[in-house]
Structure formats: C-alpha cells, structure tokens
Amino acid sequence: MTCPYFAAFCFSDPASVPALDGPQFGFTTPRALGKANVRNRLRRRVREAVRLERHAFGKLWMVVFNPRRAALDAPFEDIRREVAKVAARCK
C-alpha cells in the first residue's frame, strides 16, 4: 500500500503464528531521503504513529514501512490516519 507519507509492505505468515507475539514492524529509510538526522526523524515520526495504532493490526502481520520525504513536514495526525488505513487493510 502506498500513500504520500510512506509505502507499506504487508506480509502474513500463518505458519509462524505460534512464534509471533503480535504484529511485527520494520522501518527502512534510504540515503536518498537525506542525511542521518533527517532519516532518523522520518523514522521516529512513522514509528510513533505505528506504536499508537499497533492495537489495530492483526496478530499475523509483518509490515515494513518505507517513509517518504513528505512525512517530514506532514501533520502527525495525517501520518497516524494513514497508518490506521494500513491497519484496516491488514485485518
């Protein structure tokens, strides 16, 4: 799933359900987005939105978020809303 703030790659692996204790998340930030401090800020903003919406994801899901530059200046509530949309599609 893509949106203006990130791309999300969702994987469901029913075979590993006993090993998983809830959904798992990964975050990638390519160097093309900027220097380390910019990439870290992008990652922190998206990670916090995912933390707040974690309860909405199904237990079987592994999701990788790839933030985009637009997430740097976007209102936090917009990022959180987009994460909630990803969670709704993963149910």
Buried (B, 14 or more C-beta within 10 A) or exposed (E): EEBEBBEBBBEBEEEEEEEEEEBBBEBEBEEEBBEEEEBEBBBEBBBBBBEBBEEBBEEBBBBBBBBBBBBBEBEEEBBBBBBBBBBEEBE
